[in-house]
């Protein structure tokens, strides 16, 4: 690994001309069937950027009550994105689609009382759930519920490739219906540092801006 790092072709990622980073981003975008990808220092930053790029201050995100986004990311959803959070009870970190649907609140029709639920976050595999894996059917249903309620969907896939291996599902199929996916390189993939956020061209364009602002 040290030899590969020492011998890697390098450039300036800020200027978009680091060939190794470009190759990594293109590889992850291709594996997941998304338009584009962005390398960031950590999975926490990847999730924070995904939330900021897909919400407005005052919005609400929906996620499982033991999720990494809620438990282990320093309240970044509130501090960095100005969002409240609706917590869904789960079994070993796995949410039921019907509970996700019940948790989504929309400003429209509430006479201004509710925040606008705009993003549903799923964690696969579940850290606090001891590595529990979502079925593809459950993830597909949650993504459909999000879409039907005018919400985007984000997959915290820090350990996604563990689920890919365990289920035999391709990365592209597993992530097909999610708008964004965070993939941590330092978990099952064994890299010393780093994470990649994948999504649409427009979302990744916004993500570049938020990566710069978040430092």
Backbone as CSV, one residue per row, in Angstrom:
resi,resn,N_x,N_y,N_z,CA_x,CA_y,CA_z,C_x,C_y,C_z
1,UNK,0.829,-1.196,0.000,0.000,0.000,0.000,0.872,1.258,0.000
2,UNK,1.928,1.258,0.818,2.809,2.423,0.860,3.507,2.629,-0.479
3,UNK,3.889,1.530,-1.109,4.544,1.652,-2.410,3.576,2.232,-3.443
4,UNK,2.339,1.738,-3.419,1.334,2.247,-4.358,1.092,3.733,-4.142
5,UNK,1.057,4.156,-2.879,0.867,5.576,-2.580,2.051,6.403,-3.070
6,UNK,3.256,5.882,-2.864,4.453,6.626,-3.262,4.579,6.744,-4.769
7,UNK,4.082,5.727,-5.477,4.253,5.691,-6.930,3.030,6.197,-7.689
8,UNK,2.000,6.626,-6.979,0.761,7.049,-7.637,0.963,8.325,-8.446
9,UNK,0.275,8.393,-9.576,0.226,9.643,-10.339,-0.627,10.637,-9.558
10,UNK,-0.122,11.843,-9.385,-0.846,12.826,-8.584,-0.982,14.142,-9.333
11,UNK,-1.940,14.923,-8.888,-2.164,16.267,-9.400,-2.820,17.074,-8.299
12,UNK,-3.565,18.084,-8.683,-4.263,18.937,-7.714,-5.754,18.654,-7.814
13,UNK,-6.288,17.969,-6.802,-7.703,17.603,-6.843,-8.602,18.832,-6.825
14,UNK,-8.170,19.909,-6.157,-8.970,21.135,-6.136,-9.178,21.664,-7.551
15,UNK,-8.147,21.517,-8.372,-8.239,21.954,-9.765,-8.826,20.880,-10.672
16,UNK,-9.102,19.715,-10.096,-9.729,18.646,-10.867,-8.798,17.913,-11.794
17,UNK,-7.487,17.927,-11.499,-6.564,17.278,-12.429,-5.694,16.211,-11.762
18,UNK,-6.171,15.651,-10.646,-5.458,14.534,-10.029,-5.936,13.243,-10.690
19,UNK,-5.089,12.593,-11.496,-5.551,11.434,-12.270,-5.973,10.258,-11.400
20,UNK,-5.333,10.081,-10.257,-5.680,8.957,-9.389,-7.044,9.173,-8.744
21,UNK,-7.306,10.385,-8.273,-8.615,10.693,-7.693,-9.703,10.597,-8.755
22,UNK,-9.417,11.097,-9.943,-10.395,11.023,-11.034,-10.726,9.571,-11.359
23,UNK,-9.698,8.727,-11.420,-9.921,7.308,-11.706,-10.768,6.655,-10.617
24,UNK,-10.475,6.981,-9.357,-11.257,6.440,-8.240,-12.712,6.875,-8.334
25,UNK,-12.938,8.160,-8.560,-14.308,8.673,-8.641,-15.062,8.035,-9.798
26,UNK,-14.417,7.936,-10.943,-15.074,7.319,-12.098,-15.397,5.853,-11.837
27,UNK,-14.489,5.170,-11.148,-14.693,3.754,-10.838,-15.903,3.559,-9.932
28,UNK,-16.025,4.375,-8.894,-17.157,4.236,-7.969,-18.466,4.656,-8.618
29,UNK,-18.429,5.700,-9.451,-19.641,6.100,-10.168,-20.102,4.980,-11.094
30,UNK,-19.157,4.346,-11.782,-19.491,3.254,-12.690,-20.040,2.048,-11.935
31,UNK,-19.410,1.694,-10.822,-19.853,0.536,-10.036,-21.283,0.689,-9.533
32,UNK,-21.667,1.917,-9.218,-22.995,2.159,-8.651,-24.008,2.644,-9.688
33,UNK,-23.566,2.845,-10.916,-24.474,3.295,-11.958,-24.919,4.735,-11.812
34,UNK,-24.120,5.544,-11.132,-24.453,6.960,-10.942,-23.661,7.829,-11.917
35,UNK,-24.076,9.090,-12.032,-23.444,9.996,-12.990,-22.027,10.376,-12.596
36,UNK,-21.829,10.628,-11.308,-20.567,11.242,-10.882,-20.280,10.877,-9.433
37,UNK,-19.050,11.193,-9.004,-18.627,10.876,-7.639,-17.671,11.945,-7.145
38,UNK,-17.539,12.021,-5.817,-16.650,12.995,-5.191,-15.919,12.339,-4.027
39,UNK,-14.584,12.414,-4.045,-13.769,11.905,-2.946,-13.750,12.919,-1.812
40,UNK,-13.938,12.441,-0.588,-13.891,13.293,0.608,-13.086,12.575,1.689
41,UNK,-12.673,13.297,2.745,-11.794,12.684,3.742,-12.430,11.585,4.586
42,UNK,-13.744,11.658,4.838,-14.347,10.719,5.785,-15.791,10.411,5.425
43,UNK,-16.297,9.315,5.985,-17.694,8.975,5.789,-18.627,9.976,6.430
44,UNK,-18.224,10.523,7.561,-19.041,11.544,8.215,-19.193,12.770,7.328
45,UNK,-18.095,13.209,6.687,-18.208,14.341,5.773,-19.063,13.981,4.563
46,UNK,-18.921,12.757,4.079,-19.723,12.332,2.937,-21.211,12.414,3.257
47,UNK,-21.605,11.924,4.422,-23.008,12.024,4.825,-23.430,13.474,5.019
48,UNK,-22.571,14.276,5.648,-22.903,15.683,5.888,-23.124,16.431,4.580
49,UNK,-22.269,16.177,3.603,-22.405,16.832,2.305,-23.662,16.355,1.595
50,UNK,-23.947,15.060,1.678,-25.154,14.531,1.038,-26.402,15.187,1.607
51,UNK,-26.433,15.359,2.922,-27.584,16.013,3.555,-27.682,17.471,3.112
52,UNK,-26.558,18.179,3.140,-26.585,19.610,2.806,-26.963,19.839,1.355
53,UNK,-26.533,18.961,0.472,-26.801,19.142,-0.956,-28.243,18.829,-1.331
54,UNK,-28.984,18.154,-0.438,-30.331,17.710,-0.791,-31.416,18.250,0.140
55,UNK,-31.053,19.208,0.987,-32.033,19.802,1.899,-31.871,21.312,1.931
56,UNK,-32.838,21.964,2.532,-32.757,23.390,2.835,-32.852,23.570,4.347
57,UNK,-32.246,24.635,4.890,-32.368,24.878,6.329,-33.832,24.899,6.761
58,UNK,-34.124,24.215,7.851,-35.495,24.085,8.324,-36.182,22.820,7.874
59,UNK,-35.572,22.079,6.940,-36.125,20.798,6.499,-35.932,19.736,7.581
60,UNK,-36.535,18.591,7.341,-36.383,17.461,8.258,-35.901,16.237,7.489
61,UNK,-34.963,15.507,8.089,-34.526,14.243,7.513,-35.116,13.107,8.338
62,UNK,-35.256,11.956,7.704,-35.828,10.773,8.342,-34.779,9.675,8.343
63,UNK,-34.531,9.080,9.509,-33.561,7.989,9.587,-33.842,7.125,10.810
64,UNK,-33.183,5.991,10.890,-33.383,5.055,11.998,-32.774,5.616,13.275
65,UNK,-33.354,5.305,14.409,-32.988,5.947,15.677,-31.575,5.625,16.144
66,UNK,-30.986,4.539,15.644,-29.620,4.189,16.017,-28.640,4.406,14.867
67,UNK,-29.017,5.188,13.905,-28.174,5.387,12.723,-26.907,6.156,13.065
68,UNK,-25.890,5.952,12.250,-24.619,6.665,12.410,-24.841,8.168,12.274
69,UNK,-25.690,8.566,11.341,-25.968,9.990,11.121,-26.494,10.645,12.392
70,UNK,-27.309,9.931,13.153,-27.879,10.491,14.381,-26.956,10.331,15.584
71,UNK,-26.326,9.171,15.729,-25.571,8.857,16.944,-24.142,9.385,16.915
72,UNK,-23.473,9.276,15.766,-22.015,9.400,15.740,-21.465,10.547,14.890
73,UNK,-22.290,11.490,14.484,-21.789,12.526,13.585,-21.919,13.926,14.171
74,UNK,-21.943,14.013,15.495,-21.846,15.295,16.176,-22.991,16.258,15.930
75,UNK,-24.146,15.733,15.549,-25.271,16.634,15.261,-25.061,17.471,14.017
76,UNK,-24.259,16.966,13.090,-23.955,17.729,11.877,-25.173,18.067,11.047
77,UNK,-26.173,17.179,11.044,-27.394,17.460,10.284,-28.032,18.764,10.750
78,UNK,-27.910,19.074,12.049,-28.468,20.319,12.591,-27.502,21.479,12.421
79,UNK,-26.236,21.279,12.799,-25.265,22.374,12.795,-24.895,22.816,11.390
80,UNK,-24.739,21.876,10.476,-24.256,22.196,9.132,-25.377,22.400,8.120
81,UNK,-26.507,21.734,8.332,-27.596,21.815,7.358,-28.857,22.460,7.904
82,UNK,-28.908,22.711,9.211,-30.089,23.342,9.797,-31.324,22.481,9.749
83,UNK,-31.141,21.162,9.797,-32.269,20.238,9.692,-32.651,19.662,11.049
84,UNK,-33.938,19.409,11.222,-34.387,18.565,12.322,-34.371,17.117,11.838
85,UNK,-34.641,16.196,12.765,-34.534,14.780,12.406,-35.720,14.017,12.975
86,UNK,-36.317,13.172,12.154,-37.396,12.284,12.582,-36.809,10.888,12.710
87,UNK,-36.865,10.335,13.916,-36.233,9.046,14.194,-37.253,7.918,14.101
88,UNK,-36.870,6.899,13.349,-37.738,5.752,13.105,-37.245,4.564,13.931
89,UNK,-38.120,3.901,14.687,-37.688,2.697,15.399,-37.403,1.574,14.412
90,UNK,-36.370,0.818,14.700,-36.017,-0.282,13.820,-35.621,-1.505,14.618
91,UNK,-35.460,-2.605,13.934,-34.970,-3.842,14.532,-33.551,-4.068,14.053
92,UNK,-32.589,-3.971,14.969,-31.163,-4.046,14.631,-30.816,-3.022,13.544
93,UNK,-31.427,-1.855,13.652,-31.113,-0.777,12.730,-31.862,-0.808,11.420
94,UNK,-32.734,-1.779,11.236,-33.467,-1.934,9.977,-34.863,-1.338,10.124
95,UNK,-35.176,-0.348,9.295,-36.487,0.304,9.325,-37.497,-0.460,8.482
96,UNK,-38.746,-0.420,8.898,-39.835,-0.939,8.077,-40.351,0.188,7.178
97,UNK,-40.672,-0.121,5.925,-41.164,0.927,5.021,-42.361,1.688,5.576
98,UNK,-43.289,0.990,6.221,-44.484,1.662,6.732,-44.144,2.658,7.837
99,UNK,-43.092,2.372,8.605,-42.678,3.312,9.649,-41.997,4.540,9.051
100,UNK,-41.263,4.327,7.967,-40.662,5.460,7.264,-41.760,6.376,6.729
101,UNK,-42.764,5.777,6.122,-43.873,6.565,5.577,-44.541,7.396,6.663
102,UNK,-44.756,6.801,7.829,-45.414,7.512,8.930,-44.569,8.657,9.469
103,UNK,-43.243,8.545,9.316,-42.336,9.547,9.886,-42.150,10.772,9.005
104,UNK,-42.498,10.667,7.728,-42.288,11.791,6.813,-43.369,12.848,7.035
105,UNK,-42.929,14.038,7.415,-43.845,15.165,7.569,-43.587,16.163,6.443
106,UNK,-44.663,16.744,5.927,-44.543,17.726,4.852,-45.153,19.050,5.304
107,UNK,-44.457,20.109,4.954,-44.966,21.452,5.284,-46.276,21.728,4.565
108,UNK,-46.359,21.296,3.321,-47.549,21.530,2.521,-48.759,20.841,3.162
109,UNK,-49.787,21.596,3.414,-50.998,21.049,4.008,-51.024,21.061,5.518
110,UNK,-49.949,21.545,6.144,-49.892,21.556,7.613,-50.152,22.941,8.192
111,UNK,-50.544,23.889,7.335,-50.725,25.284,7.754,-49.435,25.867,8.330
112,UNK,-48.311,25.347,7.828,-47.019,25.866,8.243,-46.487,25.293,9.539
113,UNK,-47.194,24.331,10.123,-46.778,23.794,11.419,-45.611,22.815,11.308
114,UNK,-45.571,22.027,10.243,-44.558,20.972,10.136,-43.322,21.467,9.393
115,UNK,-42.168,20.909,9.718,-41.016,21.098,8.833,-41.251,20.293,7.563
116,UNK,-40.471,20.581,6.549,-40.627,19.851,5.294,-39.676,18.666,5.259
117,UNK,-40.237,17.470,5.360,-39.418,16.266,5.210,-38.921,16.164,3.783
118,UNK,-37.608,16.132,3.601,-37.071,16.173,2.240,-36.028,15.104,1.945
119,UNK,-35.597,14.345,2.964,-34.549,13.348,2.731,-34.732,12.170,3.679
120,UNK,-34.713,10.970,3.104,-34.758,9.729,3.881,-33.387,9.068,3.799
121,UNK,-32.821,8.729,4.952,-31.473,8.149,5.013,-31.534,6.714,5.523
122,UNK,-30.911,5.814,4.781,-30.848,4.388,5.110,-29.391,4.018,5.331
123,UNK,-29.112,3.197,6.333,-27.744,2.748,6.603,-27.643,1.242,6.366
124,UNK,-26.829,0.845,5.406,-26.683,-0.570,5.051,-25.211,-0.895,4.778
125,UNK,-24.610,-1.733,5.613,-25.159,-2.444,6.757,-25.279,-1.507,7.964
126,UNK,-26.025,-1.980,8.974,-26.254,-1.150,10.154,-25.146,-1.349,11.178
127,UNK,-24.449,-0.270,11.505,-23.365,-0.326,12.480,-23.882,-0.761,13.853
128,UNK,-24.811,0.012,14.419,-25.349,-0.309,15.741,-26.214,-1.569,15.716
129,UNK,-26.599,-2.006,14.533,-27.363,-3.245,14.409,-26.483,-4.474,14.301
130,UNK,-25.180,-4.298,14.519,-24.272,-5.436,14.475,-24.059,-5.997,13.087
131,UNK,-24.189,-5.126,12.080,-23.974,-5.579,10.707,-25.214,-6.119,10.030
132,UNK,-26.393,-5.829,10.588,-27.643,-6.272,9.972,-27.774,-5.677,8.572
133,UNK,-28.355,-6.458,7.672,-28.433,-6.097,6.258,-29.894,-5.908,5.845
134,UNK,-30.159,-4.826,5.147,-31.480,-4.615,4.554,-31.698,-5.584,3.403
135,UNK,-32.905,-6.095,3.275,-33.264,-6.814,2.053,-33.417,-5.804,0.926
136,UNK,-33.188,-6.256,-0.300,-33.336,-5.354,-1.433,-34.775,-4.865,-1.547
137,UNK,-35.712,-5.749,-1.261,-37.129,-5.383,-1.336,-37.457,-4.244,-0.373
138,UNK,-36.903,-4.313,0.838,-37.164,-3.259,1.820,-36.571,-1.932,1.375
139,UNK,-35.339,-1.956,0.877,-34.731,-0.709,0.395,-35.502,-0.140,-0.785
140,UNK,-35.913,-1.004,-1.707,-36.695,-0.530,-2.851,-37.987,0.135,-2.384
141,UNK,-38.639,-0.470,-1.402,-39.901,0.081,-0.896,-39.687,1.426,-0.214
142,UNK,-38.616,1.535,0.569,-38.330,2.803,1.249,-38.040,3.900,0.233
143,UNK,-37.263,3.581,-0.791,-36.959,4.581,-1.825,-38.220,5.017,-2.562
144,UNK,-39.124,4.090,-2.822,-40.379,4.440,-3.492,-41.227,5.342,-2.607
145,UNK,-41.290,5.030,-1.326,-42.038,5.881,-0.392,-41.445,7.283,-0.364
146,UNK,-40.123,7.365,-0.331,-39.471,8.676,-0.348,-39.856,9.451,-1.609
147,UNK,-39.736,8.795,-2.748,-40.053,9.456,-4.017,-41.515,9.882,-4.075
148,UNK,-42.407,9.007,-3.629,-43.842,9.323,-3.653,-44.179,10.512,-2.761
149,UNK,-43.323,10.782,-1.777,-43.540,11.902,-0.857,-42.590,13.067,-1.129
150,UNK,-42.082,13.121,-2.357,-41.200,14.213,-2.791,-39.978,14.375,-1.891
151,UNK,-39.420,13.242,-1.488,-38.170,13.228,-0.731,-37.083,12.553,-1.562
152,UNK,-35.861,13.005,-1.398,-34.730,12.259,-1.921,-34.379,11.146,-0.947
153,UNK,-33.555,10.214,-1.401,-33.120,9.109,-0.542,-31.605,8.993,-0.599
154,UNK,-31.010,8.807,0.577,-29.553,8.691,0.707,-29.214,7.378,1.383
155,UNK,-28.245,6.666,0.827,-27.748,5.432,1.428,-26.406,5.695,2.086
156,UNK,-26.378,5.559,3.420,-25.103,5.557,4.125,-24.532,4.158,3.943
157,UNK,-23.719,4.025,2.910,-23.159,2.730,2.546,-21.724,2.572,3.002
158,UNK,-21.426,3.058,4.205,-20.063,2.936,4.723,-19.577,1.498,4.618
159,UNK,-20.465,0.555,4.919,-20.136,-0.870,4.836,-20.966,-1.562,3.764
160,UNK,-21.314,-0.821,2.731,-22.173,-1.359,1.682,-21.587,-2.602,1.025
161,UNK,-20.272,-2.613,0.825,-19.684,-3.748,0.124,-19.724,-5.020,0.965
162,UNK,-19.841,-4.904,2.281,-20.105,-6.083,3.104,-21.452,-6.686,2.720
163,UNK,-22.454,-5.818,2.540,-23.782,-6.276,2.144,-23.769,-6.839,0.729
164,UNK,-22.996,-6.224,-0.152,-22.875,-6.708,-1.530,-22.354,-8.139,-1.546
165,UNK,-21.296,-8.390,-0.779,-20.708,-9.731,-0.732,-21.666,-10.723,-0.077
166,UNK,-22.283,-10.315,1.027,-23.147,-11.232,1.781,-24.394,-11.631,1.003
167,UNK,-24.932,-10.708,0.205,-26.189,-10.980,-0.506,-25.987,-11.399,-1.955
168,UNK,-24.801,-11.145,-2.495,-24.570,-11.436,-3.902,-25.228,-10.446,-4.843
169,UNK,-25.680,-9.326,-4.306,-26.309,-8.275,-5.111,-25.236,-7.354,-5.668
170,UNK,-25.382,-6.930,-6.903,-24.394,-6.026,-7.483,-24.508,-4.648,-6.841
171,UNK,-23.406,-3.900,-6.770,-23.483,-2.536,-6.231,-24.490,-1.667,-6.980
172,UNK,-24.537,-1.821,-8.297,-25.455,-0.996,-9.088,-26.903,-1.293,-8.737
173,UNK,-27.228,-2.572,-8.587,-28.611,-2.914,-8.234,-28.953,-2.461,-6.816
174,UNK,-28.009,-2.651,-5.890,-28.283,-2.292,-4.507,-28.562,-0.803,-4.357
175,UNK,-27.884,0.022,-5.139,-27.980,1.476,-4.989,-28.894,2.129,-6.024
176,UNK,-29.518,1.331,-6.859,-30.235,1.847,-8.034,-31.207,2.972,-7.722
177,UNK,-32.000,2.822,-6.677,-33.082,3.771,-6.425,-32.703,4.911,-5.484
178,UNK,-31.482,4.894,-4.969,-31.037,5.972,-4.082,-30.498,7.147,-4.895
179,UNK,-30.785,8.352,-4.433,-30.271,9.541,-5.116,-28.786,9.736,-4.854
180,UNK,-28.351,9.443,-3.642,-26.936,9.555,-3.291,-26.532,8.354,-2.444
181,UNK,-25.229,8.046,-2.502,-24.678,6.940,-1.715,-23.309,7.355,-1.195
182,UNK,-23.076,7.131,0.105,-21.755,7.307,0.699,-21.079,5.943,0.779
183,UNK,-19.840,5.876,0.322,-19.080,4.625,0.362,-17.770,4.886,1.081
184,UNK,-17.559,4.219,2.201,-16.351,4.426,2.999,-15.251,3.484,2.521
185,UNK,-14.097,4.050,2.219,-12.979,3.254,1.719,-12.171,2.613,2.838
186,UNK,-12.335,3.096,4.058,-11.512,2.619,5.171,-12.199,1.546,6.009
187,UNK,-13.361,1.076,5.576,-14.032,-0.017,6.289,-13.629,-1.337,5.629
188,UNK,-14.565,-2.020,5.010,-14.267,-3.319,4.425,-13.250,-3.279,3.304
189,UNK,-13.052,-2.118,2.682,-12.125,-2.028,1.553,-10.686,-1.834,2.002
190,UNK,-10.463,-1.478,3.277,-9.118,-1.493,3.835,-8.225,-0.317,3.528
191,UNK,-8.758,0.767,2.987,-7.945,1.955,2.739,-7.674,2.678,4.057
192,UNK,-6.556,3.395,4.162,-6.282,4.103,5.423,-7.222,5.266,5.694
193,UNK,-7.818,5.841,4.676,-8.660,7.013,4.889,-9.535,7.223,3.660
194,UNK,-10.644,7.935,3.845,-11.397,8.412,2.694,-12.764,7.798,2.505
195,UNK,-13.596,8.536,1.795,-14.943,8.117,1.446,-15.292,8.741,0.106
196,UNK,-16.266,8.165,-0.566,-16.711,8.687,-1.859,-18.224,8.849,-1.828
197,UNK,-18.698,9.994,-2.284,-20.126,10.250,-2.438,-20.467,10.152,-3.911
198,UNK,-21.484,9.361,-4.247,-21.916,9.237,-5.635,-23.347,9.745,-5.771
199,UNK,-23.674,10.239,-6.967,-25.009,10.754,-7.213,-25.118,11.333,-8.606
200,UNK,-26.107,12.180,-8.801,-26.308,12.820,-10.101,-25.248,13.887,-10.336
201,UNK,-25.113,14.286,-11.585,-24.154,15.346,-11.908,-24.440,16.618,-11.115
202,UNK,-25.705,16.982,-11.004,-26.058,18.218,-10.302,-25.776,18.111,-8.807
203,UNK,-26.112,16.975,-8.208,-25.848,16.817,-6.775,-24.358,16.844,-6.484
204,UNK,-23.566,16.200,-7.312,-22.119,16.184,-7.091,-21.520,17.562,-7.369
205,UNK,-22.113,18.320,-8.283,-21.665,19.704,-8.483,-21.864,20.507,-7.197
206,UNK,-23.025,20.354,-6.585,-23.278,21.023,-5.308,-22.354,20.489,-4.215
207,UNK,-22.096,19.200,-4.246,-21.239,18.582,-3.232,-19.830,19.155,-3.265
208,UNK,-19.323,19.465,-4.452,-18.009,20.109,-4.563,-17.988,21.412,-3.760
209,UNK,-19.040,22.180,-3.895,-19.124,23.453,-3.183,-19.136,23.240,-1.675
210,UNK,-19.925,22.261,-1.211,-20.024,22.030,0.226,-18.757,21.394,0.784
211,UNK,-18.068,20.589,-0.006,-16.784,20.058,0.456,-15.809,21.199,0.703
212,UNK,-15.773,22.147,-0.200,-14.902,23.310,-0.025,-15.284,24.081,1.244
213,UNK,-16.573,24.312,1.435,-17.017,25.113,2.570,-16.805,24.392,3.903
214,UNK,-17.005,23.069,3.907,-16.837,22.300,5.141,-15.374,22.079,5.494
215,UNK,-14.475,22.368,4.561,-13.047,22.283,4.852,-12.438,20.934,4.641
